[in-house]
Amino acid sequence: MANLVGLTIFPFVARPILQKVADVDDTKFNELMQQRKELIPLWMKSMLQVHTPK
């Protein structure tokens, strides 16, 4: 659950820092967030399918 919260909330909390450090304008930031909208479910599915050794 913590991973999901971090993946979804962190970019918005850190937006000003990310934009300044990476020189990302609002349009590019929004594009990146749209990409994450598609990728986060895939990442979460992958995390849930990982089998740890017994």
mmCIF entry with sequence, helices, sheets and N, C-alpha, C, O atoms, coordinates in Angstrom:
data_MODEL
# 
_entry.id   MODEL 
# 
_entity.id                         1 
_entity.type                       polymer 
_entity.pdbx_number_of_molecules   1 
# 
_entity_poly.entity_id                      1 
_entity_poly.type                           'polypeptide(L)' 
_entity_poly.nstd_linkage                   no 
_entity_poly.nstd_monomer                   no 
_entity_poly.pdbx_seq_one_letter_code       MANLVGLTIFPFVARPILQKVADVDDTKFNELMQQRKELIPLWMKSMLQVHTPK 
_entity_poly.pdbx_seq_one_letter_code_can   MANLVGLTIFPFVARPILQKVADVDDTKFNELMQQRKELIPLWMKSMLQVHTPK 
_entity_poly.pdbx_strand_id                 A 
# 
loop_
_entity_poly_seq.entity_id 
_entity_poly_seq.num 
_entity_poly_seq.mon_id 
_entity_poly_seq.hetero 
1 1  MET n 
1 2  ALA n 
1 3  ASN n 
1 4  LEU n 
1 5  VAL n 
1 6  GLY n 
1 7  LEU n 
1 8  THR n 
1 9  ILE n 
1 10 PHE n 
1 11 PRO n 
1 12 PHE n 
1 13 VAL n 
1 14 ALA n 
1 15 ARG n 
1 16 PRO n 
1 17 ILE n 
1 18 LEU n 
1 19 GLN n 
1 20 LYS n 
1 21 VAL n 
1 22 ALA n 
1 23 ASP n 
1 24 VAL n 
1 25 ASP n 
1 26 ASP n 
1 27 THR n 
1 28 LYS n 
1 29 PHE n 
1 30 ASN n 
1 31 GLU n 
1 32 LEU n 
1 33 MET n 
1 34 GLN n 
1 35 GLN n 
1 36 ARG n 
1 37 LYS n 
1 38 GLU n 
1 39 LEU n 
1 40 ILE n 
1 41 PRO n 
1 42 LEU n 
1 43 TRP n 
1 44 MET n 
1 45 LYS n 
1 46 SER n 
1 47 MET n 
1 48 LEU n 
1 49 GLN n 
1 50 VAL n 
1 51 HIS n 
1 52 THR n 
1 53 PRO n 
1 54 LYS n 
# 
_struct_asym.id          A 
_struct_asym.entity_id   1 
# 
loop_
_struct_conf.conf_type_id 
_struct_conf.id 
_struct_conf.pdbx_PDB_helix_id 
_struct_conf.beg_label_comp_id 
_struct_conf.beg_label_asym_id 
_struct_conf.beg_label_seq_id 
_struct_conf.pdbx_beg_PDB_ins_code 
_struct_conf.end_label_comp_id 
_struct_conf.end_label_asym_id 
_struct_conf.end_label_seq_id 
_struct_conf.pdbx_end_PDB_ins_code 
_struct_conf.beg_auth_comp_id 
_struct_conf.beg_auth_asym_id 
_struct_conf.beg_auth_seq_id 
_struct_conf.end_auth_comp_id 
_struct_conf.end_auth_asym_id 
_struct_conf.end_auth_seq_id 
_struct_conf.pdbx_PDB_helix_class 
_struct_conf.details 
_struct_conf.pdbx_PDB_helix_length 
HELX_P HELX_P1 AA1 ALA A 2  ? VAL A 13 ? ALA A 2  VAL A 13 1 ? 12 
HELX_P HELX_P2 AA2 ARG A 15 ? ALA A 22 ? ARG A 15 ALA A 22 1 ? 8  
HELX_P HELX_P3 AA3 ASP A 26 ? GLN A 49 ? ASP A 26 GLN A 49 1 ? 24 
# 
_struct_conf_type.id          HELX_P 
_struct_conf_type.criteria    ? 
_struct_conf_type.reference   ? 
# 
loop_
_atom_site.group_PDB 
_atom_site.id 
_atom_site.type_symbol 
_atom_site.label_atom_id 
_atom_site.label_alt_id 
_atom_site.label_comp_id 
_atom_site.label_asym_id 
_atom_site.label_entity_id 
_atom_site.label_seq_id 
_atom_site.pdbx_PDB_ins_code 
_atom_site.Cartn_x 
_atom_site.Cartn_y 
_atom_site.Cartn_z 
_atom_site.occupancy 
_atom_site.B_iso_or_equiv 
_atom_site.pdbx_formal_charge 
_atom_site.auth_seq_id 
_atom_site.auth_comp_id 
_atom_site.auth_asym_id 
_atom_site.auth_atom_id 
_atom_site.pdbx_PDB_model_num 
ATOM 1   N N  . MET A 1 1  ? 0.818  -1.192  0.000   1.00 0.00 ? 1  MET A N  1 
ATOM 2   C CA . MET A 1 1  ? 0.000  0.000   0.000   1.00 0.00 ? 1  MET A CA 1 
ATOM 3   C C  . MET A 1 1  ? 0.868  1.265   0.000   1.00 0.00 ? 1  MET A C  1 
ATOM 4   O O  . MET A 1 1  ? 0.556  2.253   -0.665  1.00 0.00 ? 1  MET A O  1 
ATOM 5   N N  . ALA A 1 2  ? 1.951  1.205   0.754   1.00 0.00 ? 2  ALA A N  1 
ATOM 6   C CA . ALA A 1 2  ? 2.844  2.367   0.814   1.00 0.00 ? 2  ALA A CA 1 
ATOM 7   C C  . ALA A 1 2  ? 3.430  2.685   -0.561  1.00 0.00 ? 2  ALA A C  1 
ATOM 8   O O  . ALA A 1 2  ? 3.582  3.853   -0.917  1.00 0.00 ? 2  ALA A O  1 
ATOM 9   N N  . ASN A 1 3  ? 3.760  1.648   -1.331  1.00 0.00 ? 3  ASN A N  1 
ATOM 10  C CA . ASN A 1 3  ? 4.288  1.874   -2.679  1.00 0.00 ? 3  ASN A CA 1 
ATOM 11  C C  . ASN A 1 3  ? 3.263  2.578   -3.564  1.00 0.00 ? 3  ASN A C  1 
ATOM 12  O O  . ASN A 1 3  ? 3.604  3.503   -4.303  1.00 0.00 ? 3  ASN A O  1 
ATOM 13  N N  . LEU A 1 4  ? 2.029  2.145   -3.488  1.00 0.00 ? 4  LEU A N  1 
ATOM 14  C CA . LEU A 1 4  ? 0.977  2.760   -4.298  1.00 0.00 ? 4  LEU A CA 1 
ATOM 15  C C  . LEU A 1 4  ? 0.796  4.230   -3.945  1.00 0.00 ? 4  LEU A C  1 
ATOM 16  O O  . LEU A 1 4  ? 0.686  5.078   -4.830  1.00 0.00 ? 4  LEU A O  1 
ATOM 17  N N  . VAL A 1 5  ? 0.767  4.525   -2.661  1.00 0.00 ? 5  VAL A N  1 
ATOM 18  C CA . VAL A 1 5  ? 0.623  5.920   -2.215  1.00 0.00 ? 5  VAL A CA 1 
ATOM 19  C C  . VAL A 1 5  ? 1.808  6.752   -2.694  1.00 0.00 ? 5  VAL A C  1 
ATOM 20  O O  . VAL A 1 5  ? 1.636  7.865   -3.190  1.00 0.00 ? 5  VAL A O  1 
ATOM 21  N N  . GLY A 1 6  ? 3.003  6.204   -2.540  1.00 0.00 ? 6  GLY A N  1 
ATOM 22  C CA . GLY A 1 6  ? 4.197  6.929   -2.976  1.00 0.00 ? 6  GLY A CA 1 
ATOM 23  C C  . GLY A 1 6  ? 4.222  7.173   -4.474  1.00 0.00 ? 6  GLY A C  1 
ATOM 24  O O  . GLY A 1 6  ? 4.563  8.265   -4.930  1.00 0.00 ? 6  GLY A O  1 
ATOM 25  N N  . LEU A 1 7  ? 3.860  6.155   -5.233  1.00 0.00 ? 7  LEU A N  1 
ATOM 26  C CA . LEU A 1 7  ? 3.863  6.296   -6.693  1.00 0.00 ? 7  LEU A CA 1 
ATOM 27  C C  . LEU A 1 7  ? 2.838  7.311   -7.183  1.00 0.00 ? 7  LEU A C  1 
ATOM 28  O O  . LEU A 1 7  ? 3.059  7.975   -8.196  1.00 0.00 ? 7  LEU A O  1 
ATOM 29  N N  . THR A 1 8  ? 1.727  7.435   -6.478  1.00 0.00 ? 8  THR A N  1 
ATOM 30  C CA . THR A 1 8  ? 0.660  8.326   -6.947  1.00 0.00 ? 8  THR A CA 1 
ATOM 31  C C  . THR A 1 8  ? 0.749  9.735   -6.380  1.00 0.00 ? 8  THR A C  1 
ATOM 32  O O  . THR A 1 8  ? 0.405  10.696  -7.069  1.00 0.00 ? 8  THR A O  1 
ATOM 33  N N  . ILE A 1 9  ? 1.199  9.877   -5.156  1.00 0.00 ? 9  ILE A N  1 
ATOM 34  C CA . ILE A 1 9  ? 1.181  11.193  -4.510  1.00 0.00 ? 9  ILE A CA 1 
ATOM 35  C C  . ILE A 1 9  ? 2.502  11.946  -4.628  1.00 0.00 ? 9  ILE A C  1 
ATOM 36  O O  . ILE A 1 9  ? 2.508  13.165  -4.797  1.00 0.00 ? 9  ILE A O  1 
ATOM 37  N N  . PHE A 1 10 ? 3.625  11.225  -4.539  1.00 0.00 ? 10 PHE A N  1 
ATOM 38  C CA . PHE A 1 10 ? 4.928  11.885  -4.531  1.00 0.00 ? 10 PHE A CA 1 
ATOM 39  C C  . PHE A 1 10 ? 5.135  12.865  -5.684  1.00 0.00 ? 10 PHE A C  1 
ATOM 40  O O  . PHE A 1 10 ? 5.592  13.981  -5.435  1.00 0.00 ? 10 PHE A O  1 
ATOM 41  N N  . PRO A 1 11 ? 4.821  12.507  -6.939  1.00 0.00 ? 11 PRO A N  1 
ATOM 42  C CA . PRO A 1 11 ? 5.084  13.466  -8.024  1.00 0.00 ? 11 PRO A CA 1 
ATOM 43  C C  . PRO A 1 11 ? 4.357  14.805  -7.839  1.00 0.00 ? 11 PRO A C  1 
ATOM 44  O O  . PRO A 1 11 ? 4.869  15.846  -8.251  1.00 0.00 ? 11 PRO A O  1 
ATOM 45  N N  . PHE A 1 12 ? 3.187  14.785  -7.234  1.00 0.00 ? 12 PHE A N  1 
ATOM 46  C CA . PHE A 1 12 ? 2.438  16.028  -7.046  1.00 0.00 ? 12 PHE A CA 1 
ATOM 47  C C  . PHE A 1 12 ? 2.974  16.837  -5.865  1.00 0.00 ? 12 PHE A C  1 
ATOM 48  O O  . PHE A 1 12 ? 2.997  18.067  -5.913  1.00 0.00 ? 12 PHE A O  1 
ATOM 49  N N  . VAL A 1 13 ? 3.397  16.160  -4.826  1.00 0.00 ? 13 VAL A N  1 
ATOM 50  C CA . VAL A 1 13 ? 3.976  16.849  -3.673  1.00 0.00 ? 13 VAL A CA 1 
ATOM 51  C C  . VAL A 1 13 ? 5.318  17.463  -4.059  1.00 0.00 ? 13 VAL A C  1 
ATOM 52  O O  . VAL A 1 13 ? 5.638  18.581  -3.657  1.00 0.00 ? 13 VAL A O  1 
ATOM 53  N N  . ALA A 1 14 ? 6.089  16.728  -4.835  1.00 0.00 ? 14 ALA A N  1 
ATOM 54  C CA . ALA A 1 14 ? 7.431  17.172  -5.226  1.00 0.00 ? 14 ALA A CA 1 
ATOM 55  C C  . ALA A 1 14 ? 7.453  17.906  -6.566  1.00 0.00 ? 14 ALA A C  1 
ATOM 56  O O  . ALA A 1 14 ? 8.528  18.179  -7.100  1.00 0.00 ? 14 ALA A O  1 
ATOM 57  N N  . ARG A 1 15 ? 6.305  18.222  -7.102  1.00 0.00 ? 15 ARG A N  1 
ATOM 58  C CA . ARG A 1 15 ? 6.226  18.829  -8.438  1.00 0.00 ? 15 ARG A CA 1 
ATOM 59  C C  . ARG A 1 15 ? 7.139  20.039  -8.623  1.00 0.00 ? 15 ARG A C  1 
ATOM 60  O O  . ARG A 1 15 ? 7.875  20.092  -9.608  1.00 0.00 ? 15 ARG A O  1 
ATOM 61  N N  . PRO A 1 16 ? 7.115  21.016  -7.708  1.00 0.00 ? 16 PRO A N  1 
ATOM 62  C CA . PRO A 1 16 ? 7.988  22.186  -7.934  1.00 0.00 ? 16 PRO A CA 1 
ATOM 63  C C  . PRO A 1 16 ? 9.469  21.807  -7.999  1.00 0.00 ? 16 PRO A C  1 
ATOM 64  O O  . PRO A 1 16 ? 10.214 22.356  -8.811  1.00 0.00 ? 16 PRO A O  1 
ATOM 65  N N  . ILE A 1 17 ? 9.889  20.889  -7.163  1.00 0.00 ? 17 ILE A N  1 
ATOM 66  C CA . ILE A 1 17 ? 11.288 20.471  -7.170  1.00 0.00 ? 17 ILE A CA 1 
ATOM 67  C C  . ILE A 1 17 ? 11.598 19.703  -8.451  1.00 0.00 ? 17 ILE A C  1 
ATOM 68  O O  . ILE A 1 17 ? 12.610 19.958  -9.103  1.00 0.00 ? 17 ILE A O  1 
ATOM 69  N N  . LEU A 1 18 ? 10.729 18.766  -8.809  1.00 0.00 ? 18 LEU A N  1 
ATOM 70  C CA . LEU A 1 18 ? 10.946 17.985  -10.024 1.00 0.00 ? 18 LEU A CA 1 
ATOM 71  C C  . LEU A 1 18 ? 10.996 18.885  -11.256 1.00 0.00 ? 18 LEU A C  1 
ATOM 72  O O  . LEU A 1 18 ? 11.831 18.691  -12.140 1.00 0.00 ? 18 LEU A O  1 
ATOM 73  N N  . GLN A 1 19 ? 10.107 19.860  -11.310 1.00 0.00 ? 19 GLN A N  1 
ATOM 74  C CA . GLN A 1 19 ? 10.079 20.739  -12.483 1.00 0.00 ? 19 GLN A CA 1 
ATOM 75  C C  . GLN A 1 19 ? 11.343 21.582  -12.573 1.00 0.00 ? 19 GLN A C  1 
ATOM 76  O O  . GLN A 1 19 ? 11.872 21.800  -13.663 1.00 0.00 ? 19 GLN A O  1 
ATOM 77  N N  . LYS A 1 20 ? 11.824 22.054  -11.434 1.00 0.00 ? 20 LYS A N  1 
ATOM 78  C CA . LYS A 1 20 ? 13.014 22.895  -11.459 1.00 0.00 ? 20 LYS A CA 1 
ATOM 79  C C  . LYS A 1 20 ? 14.268 22.066  -11.765 1.00 0.00 ? 20 LYS A C  1 
ATOM 80  O O  . LYS A 1 20 ? 15.080 22.454  -12.604 1.00 0.00 ? 20 LYS A O  1 
ATOM 81  N N  . VAL A 1 21 ? 14.419 20.943  -11.094 1.00 0.00 ? 21 VAL A N  1 
ATOM 82  C CA . VAL A 1 21 ? 15.615 20.117  -11.270 1.00 0.00 ? 21 VAL A CA 1 
ATOM 83  C C  . VAL A 1 21 ? 15.677 19.521  -12.669 1.00 0.00 ? 21 VAL A C  1 
ATOM 84  O O  . VAL A 1 21 ? 16.741 19.498  -13.288 1.00 0.00 ? 21 VAL A O  1 
ATOM 85  N N  . ALA A 1 22 ? 14.546 19.041  -13.167 1.00 0.00 ? 22 ALA A N  1 
ATOM 86  C CA . ALA A 1 22 ? 14.521 18.390  -14.475 1.00 0.00 ? 22 ALA A CA 1 
ATOM 87  C C  . ALA A 1 22 ? 14.151 19.349  -15.603 1.00 0.00 ? 22 ALA A C  1 
ATOM 88  O O  . ALA A 1 22 ? 14.060 18.940  -16.761 1.00 0.00 ? 22 ALA A O  1 
ATOM 89  N N  . ASP A 1 23 ? 13.936 20.623  -15.269 1.00 0.00 ? 23 ASP A N  1 
ATOM 90  C CA . ASP A 1 23 ? 13.541 21.630  -16.252 1.00 0.00 ? 23 ASP A CA 1 
ATOM 91  C C  . ASP A 1 23 ? 12.332 21.155  -17.068 1.00 0.00 ? 23 ASP A C  1 
ATOM 92  O O  . ASP A 1 23 ? 12.363 21.115  -18.298 1.00 0.00 ? 23 ASP A O  1 
ATOM 93  N N  . VAL A 1 24 ? 11.262 20.793  -16.335 1.00 0.00 ? 24 VAL A N  1 
ATOM 94  C CA . VAL A 1 24 ? 10.037 20.280  -16.940 1.00 0.00 ? 24 VAL A CA 1 
ATOM 95  C C  . VAL A 1 24 ? 8.940  21.336  -16.806 1.00 0.00 ? 24 VAL A C  1 
ATOM 96  O O  . VAL A 1 24 ? 8.650  21.799  -15.703 1.00 0.00 ? 24 VAL A O  1 
ATOM 97  N N  . ASP A 1 25 ? 8.336  21.711  -17.922 1.00 0.00 ? 25 ASP A N  1 
ATOM 98  C CA . ASP A 1 25 ? 7.241  22.680  -17.863 1.00 0.00 ? 25 ASP A CA 1 
ATOM 99  C C  . ASP A 1 25 ? 5.928  21.958  -17.527 1.00 0.00 ? 25 ASP A C  1 
ATOM 100 O O  . ASP A 1 25 ? 5.896  20.732  -17.418 1.00 0.00 ? 25 ASP A O  1 
ATOM 101 N N  . ASP A 1 26 ? 4.858  22.726  -17.367 1.00 0.00 ? 26 ASP A N  1 
ATOM 102 C CA . ASP A 1 26 ? 3.565  22.149  -16.986 1.00 0.00 ? 26 ASP A CA 1 
ATOM 103 C C  . ASP A 1 26 ? 3.063  21.125  -18.001 1.00 0.00 ? 26 ASP A C  1 
ATOM 104 O O  . ASP A 1 26 ? 2.515  20.089  -17.622 1.00 0.00 ? 26 ASP A O  1 
ATOM 105 N N  . THR A 1 27 ? 3.247  21.411  -19.277 1.00 0.00 ? 27 THR A N  1 
ATOM 106 C CA . THR A 1 27 ? 2.787  20.494  -20.317 1.00 0.00 ? 27 THR A CA 1 
ATOM 107 C C  . THR A 1 27 ? 3.514  19.158  -20.220 1.00 0.00 ? 27 THR A C  1 
ATOM 108 O O  . THR A 1 27 ? 2.887  18.100  -20.261 1.00 0.00 ? 27 THR A O  1 
ATOM 109 N N  . LYS A 1 28 ? 4.820  19.210  -20.093 1.00 0.00 ? 28 LYS A N  1 
ATOM 110 C CA . LYS A 1 28 ? 5.612  17.978  -19.995 1.00 0.00 ? 28 LYS A CA 1 
ATOM 111 C C  . LYS A 1 28 ? 5.269  17.223  -18.706 1.00 0.00 ? 28 LYS A C  1 
ATOM 112 O O  . LYS A 1 28 ? 5.177  15.995  -18.711 1.00 0.00 ? 28 LYS A O  1 
ATOM 113 N N  . PHE A 1 29 ? 5.083  17.949  -17.614 1.00 0.00 ? 29 PHE A N  1 
ATOM 114 C CA . PHE A 1 29 ? 4.717  17.303  -16.347 1.00 0.00 ? 29 PHE A CA 1 
ATOM 115 C C  . PHE A 1 29 ? 3.397  16.557  -16.512 1.00 0.00 ? 29 PHE A C  1 
ATOM 116 O O  . PHE A 1 29 ? 3.266  15.417  -16.064 1.00 0.00 ? 29 PHE A O  1 
ATOM 117 N N  . ASN A 1 30 ? 2.429  17.191  -17.147 1.00 0.00 ? 30 ASN A N  1 
ATOM 118 C CA . ASN A 1 30 ? 1.135  16.542  -17.358 1.00 0.00 ? 30 ASN A CA 1 
ATOM 119 C C  . ASN A 1 30 ? 1.261  15.304  -18.244 1.00 0.00 ? 30 ASN A C  1 
ATOM 120 O O  . ASN A 1 30 ? 0.583  14.303  -18.015 1.00 0.00 ? 30 ASN A O  1 
ATOM 121 N N  . GLU A 1 31 ? 2.123  15.370  -19.249 1.00 0.00 ? 31 GLU A N  1 
ATOM 122 C CA . GLU A 1 31 ? 2.374  14.201  -20.096 1.00 0.00 ? 31 GLU A CA 1 
ATOM 123 C C  . GLU A 1 31 ? 2.974  13.058  -19.283 1.00 0.00 ? 31 GLU A C  1 
ATOM 124 O O  . GLU A 1 31 ? 2.587  11.899  -19.437 1.00 0.00 ? 31 GLU A O  1 
ATOM 125 N N  . LEU A 1 32 ? 3.921  13.399  -18.419 1.00 0.00 ? 32 LEU A N  1 
ATOM 126 C CA . LEU A 1 32 ? 4.542  12.387  -17.570 1.00 0.00 ? 32 LEU A CA 1 
ATOM 127 C C  . LEU A 1 32 ? 3.516  11.750  -16.635 1.00 0.00 ? 32 LEU A C  1 
ATOM 128 O O  . LEU A 1 32 ? 3.559  10.544  -16.391 1.00 0.00 ? 32 LEU A O  1 
ATOM 129 N N  . MET A 1 33 ? 2.600  12.556  -16.116 1.00 0.00 ? 33 MET A N  1 
ATOM 130 C CA . MET A 1 33 ? 1.577  12.023  -15.215 1.00 0.00 ? 33 MET A CA 1 
ATOM 131 C C  . MET A 1 33 ? 0.596  11.117  -15.969 1.00 0.00 ? 33 MET A C  1 
ATOM 132 O O  . MET A 1 33 ? 0.099  10.141  -15.408 1.00 0.00 ? 33 MET A O  1 
ATOM 133 N N  . GLN A 1 34 ? 0.320  11.432  -17.223 1.00 0.00 ? 34 GLN A N  1 
ATOM 134 C CA . GLN A 1 34 ? -0.528 10.557  -18.032 1.00 0.00 ? 34 GLN A CA 1 
ATOM 135 C C  . GLN A 1 34 ? 0.168  9.217   -18.280 1.00 0.00 ? 34 GLN A C  1 
ATOM 136 O O  . GLN A 1 34 ? -0.469 8.163   -18.259 1.00 0.00 ? 34 GLN A O  1 
ATOM 137 N N  . GLN A 1 35 ? 1.470  9.270   -18.514 1.00 0.00 ? 35 GLN A N  1 
ATOM 138 C CA . GLN A 1 35 ? 2.230  8.029   -18.685 1.00 0.00 ? 35 GLN A CA 1 
ATOM 139 C C  . GLN A 1 35 ? 2.174  7.194   -17.405 1.00 0.00 ? 35 GLN A C  1 
ATOM 140 O O  . GLN A 1 35 ? 1.986  5.978   -17.455 1.00 0.00 ? 35 GLN A O  1 
ATOM 141 N N  . ARG A 1 36 ? 2.338  7.857   -16.262 1.00 0.00 ? 36 ARG A N  1 
ATOM 142 C CA . ARG A 1 36 ? 2.297  7.144   -14.978 1.00 0.00 ? 36 ARG A CA 1 
ATOM 143 C C  . ARG A 1 36 ? 0.926  6.526   -14.753 1.00 0.00 ? 36 ARG A C  1 
ATOM 144 O O  . ARG A 1 36 ? 0.813  5.452   -14.162 1.00 0.00 ? 36 ARG A O  1 
ATOM 145 N N  . LYS A 1 37 ? -0.112 7.203   -15.224 1.00 0.00 ? 37 LYS A N  1 
ATOM 146 C CA . LYS A 1 37 ? -1.473 6.682   -15.076 1.00 0.00 ? 37 LYS A CA 1 
ATOM 147 C C  . LYS A 1 37 ? -1.591 5.309   -15.733 1.00 0.00 ? 37 LYS A C  1 
ATOM 148 O O  . LYS A 1 37 ? -2.330 4.449   -15.253 1.00 0.00 ? 37 LYS A O  1 
ATOM 149 N N  . GLU A 1 38 ? -0.870 5.106   -16.820 1.00 0.00 ? 38 GLU A N  1 
ATOM 150 C CA . GLU A 1 38 ? -0.875 3.820   -17.509 1.00 0.00 ? 38 GLU A CA 1 
ATOM 151 C C  . GLU A 1 38 ? 0.120  2.835   -16.878 1.00 0.00 ? 38 GLU A C  1 
ATOM 152 O O  . GLU A 1 38 ? -0.140 1.633   -16.818 1.00 0.00 ? 38 GLU A O  1 
ATOM 153 N N  . LEU A 1 39 ? 1.247  3.355   -16.414 1.00 0.00 ? 39 LEU A N  1 
ATOM 154 C CA . LEU A 1 39 ? 2.309  2.483   -15.916 1.00 0.00 ? 39 LEU A CA 1 
ATOM 155 C C  . LEU A 1 39 ? 2.098  1.980   -14.491 1.00 0.00 ? 39 LEU A C  1 
ATOM 156 O O  . LEU A 1 39 ? 2.453  0.841   -14.188 1.00 0.00 ? 39 LEU A O  1 
ATOM 157 N N  . ILE A 1 40 ? 1.538  2.789   -13.622 1.00 0.00 ? 40 ILE A N  1 
ATOM 158 C CA . ILE A 1 40 ? 1.391  2.398   -12.213 1.00 0.00 ? 40 ILE A CA 1 
ATOM 159 C C  . ILE A 1 40 ? 0.599  1.100   -12.063 1.00 0.00 ? 40 ILE A C  1 
ATOM 160 O O  . ILE A 1 40 ? 1.022  0.236   -11.295 1.00 0.00 ? 40 ILE A O  1 
ATOM 161 N N  . PRO A 1 41 ? -0.526 0.917   -12.753 1.00 0.00 ? 41 PRO A N  1 
ATOM 162 C CA . PRO A 1 41 ? -1.211 -0.378  -12.619 1.00 0.00 ? 41 PRO A CA 1 
ATOM 163 C C  . PRO A 1 41 ? -0.338 -1.561  -13.053 1.00 0.00 ? 41 PRO A C  1 
ATOM 164 O O  . PRO A 1 41 ? -0.396 -2.632  -12.449 1.00 0.00 ? 41 PRO A O  1 
ATOM 165 N N  . LEU A 1 42 ? 0.468  -1.366  -14.097 1.00 0.00 ? 42 LEU A N  1 
ATOM 166 C CA . LEU A 1 42 ? 1.368  -2.434  -14.543 1.00 0.00 ? 42 LEU A CA 1 
ATOM 167 C C  . LEU A 1 42 ? 2.430  -2.728  -13.483 1.00 0.00 ? 42 LEU A C  1 
ATOM 168 O O  . LEU A 1 42 ? 2.726  -3.887  -13.195 1.00 0.00 ? 42 LEU A O  1 
ATOM 169 N N  . TRP A 1 43 ? 3.001  -1.663  -12.904 1.00 0.00 ? 43 TRP A N  1 
ATOM 170 C CA . TRP A 1 43 ? 4.008  -1.838  -11.856 1.00 0.00 ? 43 TRP A CA 1 
ATOM 171 C C  . TRP A 1 43 ? 3.419  -2.537  -10.644 1.00 0.00 ? 43 TRP A C  1 
ATOM 172 O O  . TRP A 1 43 ? 4.044  -3.431  -10.073 1.00 0.00 ? 43 TRP A O  1 
ATOM 173 N N  . MET A 1 44 ? 2.215  -2.132  -10.248 1.00 0.00 ? 44 MET A N  1 
ATOM 174 C CA . MET A 1 44 ? 1.586  -2.734  -9.074  1.00 0.00 ? 44 MET A CA 1 
ATOM 175 C C  . MET A 1 44 ? 1.291  -4.212  -9.335  1.00 0.00 ? 44 MET A C  1 
ATOM 176 O O  . MET A 1 44 ? 1.507  -5.055  -8.464  1.00 0.00 ? 44 MET A O  1 
ATOM 177 N N  . LYS A 1 45 ? 0.803  -4.519  -10.522 1.00 0.00 ? 45 LYS A N  1 
ATOM 178 C CA . LYS A 1 45 ? 0.526  -5.914  -10.870 1.00 0.00 ? 45 LYS A CA 1 
ATOM 179 C C  . LYS A 1 45 ? 1.801  -6.739  -10.800 1.00 0.00 ? 45 LYS A C  1 
ATOM 180 O O  . LYS A 1 45 ? 1.796  -7.854  -10.279 1.00 0.00 ? 45 LYS A O  1 
ATOM 181 N N  . SER A 1 46 ? 2.888  -6.195  -11.322 1.00 0.00 ? 46 SER A N  1 
ATOM 182 C CA . SER A 1 46 ? 4.178  -6.892  -11.275 1.00 0.00 ? 46 SER A CA 1 
ATOM 183 C C  . SER A 1 46 ? 4.634  -7.107  -9.844  1.00 0.00 ? 46 SER A C  1 
ATOM 184 O O  . SER A 1 46 ? 5.133  -8.182  -9.511  1.00 0.00 ? 46 SER A O  1 
ATOM 185 N N  . MET A 1 47 ? 4.472  -6.113  -9.002  1.00 0.00 ? 47 MET A N  1 
ATOM 186 C CA . MET A 1 47 ? 4.877  -6.248  -7.598  1.00 0.00 ? 47 MET A CA 1 
ATOM 187 C C  . MET A 1 47 ? 4.069  -7.328  -6.883  1.00 0.00 ? 47 MET A C  1 
ATOM 188 O O  . MET A 1 47 ? 4.601  -8.060  -6.049  1.00 0.00 ? 47 MET A O  1 
ATOM 189 N N  . LEU A 1 48 ? 2.797  -7.420  -7.212  1.00 0.00 ? 48 LEU A N  1 
ATOM 190 C CA . LEU A 1 48 ? 1.942  -8.400  -6.554  1.00 0.00 ? 48 LEU A CA 1 
ATOM 191 C C  . LEU A 1 48 ? 2.188  -9.822  -7.055  1.00 0.00 ? 48 LEU A C  1 
ATOM 192 O O  . LEU A 1 48 ? 1.835  -10.788 -6.379  1.00 0.00 ? 48 LEU A O  1 
ATOM 193 N N  . GLN A 1 49 ? 2.789  -9.952  -8.231  1.00 0.00 ? 49 GLN A N  1 
ATOM 194 C CA . GLN A 1 49 ? 3.034  -11.275 -8.805  1.00 0.00 ? 49 GLN A CA 1 
ATOM 195 C C  . GLN A 1 49 ? 4.400  -11.845 -8.431  1.00 0.00 ? 49 GLN A C  1 
ATOM 196 O O  . GLN A 1 49 ? 4.695  -12.999 -8.743  1.00 0.00 ? 49 GLN A O  1 
ATOM 197 N N  . VAL A 1 50 ? 5.219  -11.061 -7.779  1.00 0.00 ? 50 VAL A N  1 
ATOM 198 C CA . VAL A 1 50 ? 6.550  -11.535 -7.414  1.00 0.00 ? 50 VAL A CA 1 
ATOM 199 C C  . VAL A 1 50 ? 6.430  -12.605 -6.328  1.00 0.00 ? 50 VAL A C  1 
ATOM 200 O O  . VAL A 1 50 ? 5.741  -12.417 -5.325  1.00 0.00 ? 50 VAL A O  1 
ATOM 201 N N  . HIS A 1 51 ? 7.096  -13.702 -6.541  1.00 0.00 ? 51 HIS A N  1 
ATOM 202 C CA . HIS A 1 51 ? 7.082  -14.786 -5.565  1.00 0.00 ? 51 HIS A CA 1 
ATOM 203 C C  . HIS A 1 51 ? 8.417  -14.786 -4.806  1.00 0.00 ? 51 HIS A C  1 
ATOM 204 O O  . HIS A 1 51 ? 9.489  -14.803 -5.409  1.00 0.00 ? 51 HIS A O  1 
ATOM 205 N N  . THR A 1 52 ? 8.327  -14.767 -3.513  1.00 0.00 ? 52 THR A N  1 
ATOM 206 C CA . THR A 1 52 ? 9.542  -14.817 -2.709  1.00 0.00 ? 52 THR A CA 1 
ATOM 207 C C  . THR A 1 52 ? 9.834  -16.268 -2.328  1.00 0.00 ? 52 THR A C  1 
ATOM 208 O O  . THR A 1 52 ? 8.913  -17.070 -2.175  1.00 0.00 ? 52 THR A O  1 
ATOM 209 N N  . PRO A 1 53 ? 11.109 -16.600 -2.176  1.00 0.00 ? 53 PRO A N  1 
ATOM 210 C CA . PRO A 1 53 ? 11.455 -17.973 -1.789  1.00 0.00 ? 53 PRO A CA 1 
ATOM 211 C C  . PRO A 1 53 ? 10.894 -18.306 -0.407  1.00 0.00 ? 53 PRO A C  1 
ATOM 212 O O  . PRO A 1 53 ? 10.791 -17.443 0.465   1.00 0.00 ? 53 PRO A O  1 
ATOM 213 N N  . LYS A 1 54 ? 10.539 -19.568 -0.231  1.00 0.00 ? 54 LYS A N  1 
ATOM 214 C CA . LYS A 1 54 ? 9.985  -19.993 1.062   1.00 0.00 ? 54 LYS A CA 1 
ATOM 215 C C  . LYS A 1 54 ? 11.072 -20.392 2.016   1.00 0.00 ? 54 LYS A C  1 
ATOM 216 O O  . LYS A 1 54 ? 10.787 -20.776 3.150   1.00 0.00 ? 54 LYS A O  1 
# 
